[in-house]
């Protein structure tokens, strides 16, 4: 393959390269159990991730408020606090918010212990990355996932060595949706032509970062986008398959028999 379309591809991690939601949800349930909170279902936690750990904690406490509105009996932490249990929802939630610093610390501990326990690659990721690597494309990760988990996650699934650079939460002044990470990757690799850069992600944060950096953007439908259709974020391209990164690099259409054959080969 002599002609390729991209010099640099920048990938999100959770929901794009790796299926991680079950581990993440498990860590939140462990922390919530310790604090006598209701246990969030995986589908709910899916809506929290993608904007960084602090943002996810904020979403967790917002969910707790909604749960209070549904039924205070779901909060074991109120069982030995009858006066507080009789208070209005705003008062109870205000008291729960006081636990946030300790809750964050406890959850971080569980995240460190169990956040990479059962993670796996989405179909087509390994073969697609290997093909791009062989074609000379620079491969980079840009994630809002905590830095202490990111390299370990990539190593656990055996793709860390395929990447030329990795930025996680804590490496940059600004996380996505700010374009800083994409622009830094471009600068580091000496890539000037923004049309030869592809940002690949599954959430609106990824799409916003790519559009703000004025590069090409591929939105993947299978990830964790807060329950929203990724197409509504207006990426340059949309696909159900990670193999689309190879098709785009080889200037192939994302529909039709040729693409179907490519997906079958890379997902096998």
C-alpha positions as CSV (number, residue, x, y, z in Angstrom):
1,X,0.0,0.0,0.0
2,X,1.8,3.1,-1.2
3,X,-0.8,5.7,-0.7
4,X,-2.2,6.4,2.7
5,X,-4.3,9.2,3.9
6,X,-3.0,9.9,7.4
7,X,0.3,10.7,9.1
8,X,-1.1,10.6,12.7
9,X,-4.1,8.9,14.3
10,X,-5.1,9.8,17.9
11,X,-7.2,7.3,19.8
12,X,-9.5,7.6,22.8
13,X,-9.1,4.6,25.2
14,X,-12.3,3.5,27.1
15,X,-15.1,2.7,24.7
16,X,-12.8,3.1,21.6
17,X,-9.9,0.7,22.0
18,X,-10.9,-1.1,25.2
19,X,-14.1,-2.5,26.7
20,X,-13.7,-1.4,30.3
21,X,-17.2,-0.5,31.6
22,X,-17.8,-3.6,33.7
23,X,-14.6,-3.1,35.7
24,X,-15.3,0.6,36.1
25,X,-18.9,0.0,37.2
26,X,-17.7,-2.7,39.7
27,X,-15.3,-0.2,41.3
28,X,-18.2,2.3,41.8
29,X,-20.4,-0.4,43.3
30,X,-17.6,-1.3,45.8
31,X,-17.2,2.3,46.9
32,X,-20.9,2.9,47.1
33,X,-21.4,-0.2,49.3
34,X,-18.7,1.0,51.7
35,X,-20.5,4.3,52.1
36,X,-24.0,2.8,52.5
37,X,-25.2,4.2,49.1
38,X,-27.3,2.3,46.6
39,X,-25.3,0.4,44.0
40,X,-25.3,1.9,40.5
41,X,-26.1,-0.4,37.6
42,X,-23.6,-0.7,34.8
43,X,-25.9,1.1,32.4
44,X,-25.9,4.2,34.7
45,X,-22.2,4.2,35.2
46,X,-21.8,4.2,31.4
47,X,-23.2,7.7,31.4
48,X,-20.6,9.0,33.9
49,X,-17.3,8.2,32.1
50,X,-15.4,10.0,29.4
51,X,-14.8,13.4,31.0
52,X,-12.3,12.4,33.7
53,X,-12.5,11.0,37.2
54,X,-13.7,14.1,39.0
55,X,-16.4,14.6,36.5
56,X,-17.5,11.0,37.0
57,X,-17.6,11.5,40.7
58,X,-19.8,14.5,40.1
59,X,-22.2,12.4,38.0
60,X,-22.2,9.7,40.7
61,X,-23.4,12.2,43.3
62,X,-26.0,13.6,40.9
63,X,-27.3,10.1,40.5
64,X,-27.4,9.7,44.3
65,X,-29.7,12.7,44.5
66,X,-32.0,11.2,41.9
67,X,-32.1,8.0,43.9
68,X,-33.0,9.9,47.0
69,X,-36.0,11.3,45.2
70,X,-37.0,7.8,44.3
71,X,-36.7,6.1,47.6
72,X,-34.6,7.0,50.7
73,X,-34.9,3.4,51.9
74,X,-32.3,2.5,49.3
75,X,-29.6,4.3,51.4
76,X,-28.3,2.0,54.2
77,X,-26.3,5.0,55.5
78,X,-29.5,6.6,56.7
79,X,-30.7,3.6,58.7
80,X,-29.0,4.8,61.9
81,X,-29.7,8.5,61.3
82,X,-33.5,8.8,61.7
83,X,-33.5,12.6,61.9
84,X,-31.5,13.0,58.7
85,X,-33.6,10.3,57.0
86,X,-36.7,12.5,57.7
87,X,-35.1,15.6,56.2
88,X,-35.9,16.8,52.7
89,X,-33.8,15.5,49.8
90,X,-31.7,18.7,49.4
91,X,-30.6,18.5,53.1
92,X,-29.7,14.8,52.9
93,X,-27.9,15.3,49.6
94,X,-25.9,18.2,51.1
95,X,-24.8,15.9,53.9
96,X,-23.9,13.2,51.4
97,X,-21.8,15.7,49.4
98,X,-19.6,16.1,52.5
99,X,-18.4,12.5,52.0
100,X,-17.1,13.3,48.5
101,X,-13.4,13.8,49.3
102,X,-13.3,10.5,51.2
103,X,-15.5,8.7,48.6
104,X,-13.1,9.9,45.8
105,X,-10.1,8.5,47.8
106,X,-11.8,5.2,48.4
107,X,-13.0,4.8,44.8
108,X,-9.5,5.7,43.5
109,X,-8.2,2.8,45.6
110,X,-10.7,0.4,44.2
111,X,-10.1,1.8,40.7
112,X,-6.3,1.1,41.1
113,X,-7.0,-2.4,42.3
114,X,-9.7,-3.5,40.0
115,X,-10.0,-1.0,37.1
116,X,-8.0,-3.2,34.7
117,X,-9.1,-6.7,35.9
118,X,-11.4,-7.9,33.0
119,X,-10.7,-5.4,30.2
120,X,-10.6,-6.5,26.6
121,X,-10.0,-5.1,23.2
122,X,-13.0,-4.3,21.0
123,X,-13.2,-6.4,17.8
124,X,-10.6,-5.5,15.1
125,X,-8.5,-3.2,17.3
126,X,-5.2,-5.3,17.4
127,X,-5.1,-6.2,13.7
128,X,-6.1,-2.7,12.6
129,X,-3.4,-1.0,14.7
130,X,-0.8,-3.4,13.5
131,X,-1.8,-2.7,9.9
132,X,-1.6,1.1,10.5
133,X,1.7,0.7,12.2
134,X,3.1,-1.2,9.2
135,X,1.9,1.6,6.9
136,X,3.9,4.1,8.9
137,X,1.1,5.9,10.6
138,X,2.0,7.4,14.0
139,X,-0.3,6.1,16.6
140,X,-1.1,8.0,19.8
141,X,-3.6,7.7,22.7
142,X,-5.4,10.7,24.2
143,X,-7.6,9.7,27.2
144,X,-9.2,11.3,30.2
145,X,-8.6,8.1,32.1
146,X,-6.3,8.5,35.2
147,X,-2.6,8.3,34.4
148,X,-2.0,5.6,37.0
149,X,-4.2,3.2,35.0
150,X,-3.6,4.0,31.4
151,X,-0.2,2.4,30.5
152,X,-1.1,-0.6,32.6
153,X,-4.4,-1.1,30.7
154,X,-2.6,-0.9,27.3
155,X,0.0,-3.4,28.5
156,X,-2.5,-5.8,29.9
157,X,-4.2,-6.2,26.5
158,X,-0.8,-6.3,24.7
159,X,-1.0,-3.1,22.6
160,X,1.1,-0.6,24.5
161,X,4.1,-1.2,22.2
162,X,2.1,-0.3,19.2
163,X,1.7,3.3,20.3
164,X,4.2,6.1,19.8
165,X,2.9,8.3,22.5
166,X,0.2,8.3,25.3
167,X,-1.4,11.2,27.1
168,X,-3.7,10.5,30.0
169,X,-5.4,12.6,32.8
170,X,-2.5,14.4,34.5
171,X,-0.2,14.7,31.5
172,X,-1.7,17.9,30.1
173,X,-3.1,21.2,31.4
174,X,-6.4,20.5,29.7
175,X,-8.3,17.3,29.2
176,X,-10.7,16.6,26.3
177,X,-12.8,18.2,25.0
178,X,-10.0,20.8,24.8
179,X,-7.8,20.2,21.7
180,X,-4.5,20.5,23.6
181,X,-3.7,16.8,23.5
182,X,-4.3,16.5,19.8
183,X,-2.2,19.6,19.0
184,X,0.6,18.4,21.3
185,X,0.7,15.1,19.6
186,X,0.9,16.8,16.2
187,X,3.7,19.1,17.4
188,X,5.7,16.2,18.8
189,X,5.5,14.3,15.6
190,X,6.0,17.3,13.3
191,X,2.6,16.9,11.6
192,X,1.5,20.2,10.1
193,X,-1.3,19.2,7.7
194,X,-4.4,18.8,9.8
195,X,-6.2,16.9,7.0
196,X,-3.7,14.1,7.6
197,X,-4.6,13.7,11.2
198,X,-7.6,11.5,12.4
199,X,-9.0,11.7,15.9
200,X,-10.9,8.4,16.8
201,X,-13.3,8.2,19.6
202,X,-16.7,7.1,20.9
203,X,-17.9,10.1,22.9
204,X,-18.9,13.7,22.2
205,X,-15.8,14.8,24.2
206,X,-13.6,13.1,21.6
207,X,-15.5,14.6,18.7
208,X,-15.4,18.1,20.2
209,X,-11.7,17.8,20.8
210,X,-11.1,16.7,17.2
211,X,-13.3,19.4,15.7
212,X,-11.7,22.1,17.9
213,X,-8.3,21.0,16.7
214,X,-9.7,21.1,13.1
215,X,-8.6,17.6,12.2
216,X,-10.6,14.7,10.7
217,X,-12.8,12.9,13.2
218,X,-14.1,9.3,13.3
219,X,-17.0,8.7,15.7
220,X,-17.5,5.0,16.7
221,X,-21.0,4.0,17.7
222,X,-20.2,1.0,20.0
223,X,-18.7,2.9,23.0
224,X,-19.8,5.0,25.9
225,X,-21.4,8.2,24.8
226,X,-23.7,9.1,27.7
227,X,-26.6,7.3,25.9
228,X,-26.4,9.7,22.9
229,X,-26.1,9.0,19.2
230,X,-22.5,9.8,18.3
231,X,-23.6,11.2,14.9
232,X,-25.3,14.1,16.7
233,X,-21.8,15.4,17.6
234,X,-21.1,15.8,13.8
235,X,-17.9,13.9,13.4
236,X,-16.4,13.7,9.9
237,X,-17.1,10.0,9.7
238,X,-19.2,7.5,11.7
239,X,-18.8,3.8,11.8
240,X,-19.9,0.7,13.8
241,X,-16.5,-0.9,13.3
242,X,-13.0,0.0,14.5
243,X,-11.7,-1.3,11.2
244,X,-12.9,1.9,9.7
245,X,-9.6,3.4,10.7
246,X,-7.9,1.2,8.2
247,X,-10.5,1.8,5.5
248,X,-10.1,5.6,5.9
249,X,-6.3,5.4,5.8
250,X,-6.5,3.3,2.6
251,X,-9.1,5.7,1.1
252,X,-11.8,3.0,1.0
253,X,-15.5,3.7,1.4
254,X,-17.1,2.8,4.8
255,X,-19.9,0.9,3.1
256,X,-20.1,-1.8,0.5
257,X,-18.6,-5.3,0.0
258,X,-15.0,-4.1,0.1
259,X,-15.5,-2.6,3.5
260,X,-17.4,-5.7,4.7
261,X,-14.6,-7.9,3.6
262,X,-12.1,-5.7,5.4
263,X,-14.1,-5.8,8.6
264,X,-14.4,-9.6,8.5
265,X,-10.6,-9.9,8.0
266,X,-9.6,-7.5,10.7
267,X,-12.2,-8.8,13.3
268,X,-11.4,-12.4,12.7
